[in-house]
Amino acid sequence: MSTEVKHFLITPEDGIREFSAEQAAMVAAGTRPLPELADRMVRYLQITLDDSEIGEIKVQTSGAFVAFDADGRVTEAHPPKDAESITGFEHDAIVQWSLRDVPTVAPTFH
């Protein structure tokens, strides 16, 4: 895996929508509108996973609040304020979802 960046929007209905890096870049550039988010504001979470160290996975997260115009194109993005914040539950759920493909080791019983 090395380093992988994942992109998520938390919809107004509290759903979580994942985008590939290419899709996220097109949405941010305005070349891929999201009509279902027209005239809406949503929360965005970016997860960076880095497993370049053997036996270790580093996880970094950053969030934003994103506004869309009447056509569903991004018009604004800024750091979330208090009322716009991603909850701890949403954050942890998205991080766990991002790690879903990481192989797990069976538990050791003593």
Secondary structure as UniProt FT lines:
FT   STRAND          3..10
FT   TURN            12..13
FT   STRAND          16..19
FT   HELIX           21..29
FT   HELIX           35..37
FT   TURN            38..39
FT   STRAND          41..50
FT   TURN            54..55
FT   STRAND          58..68
FT   TURN            70..71
FT   STRAND          74..78
FT   HELIX           82..84
FT   HELIX           88..98
FT   TURN            99..101
//
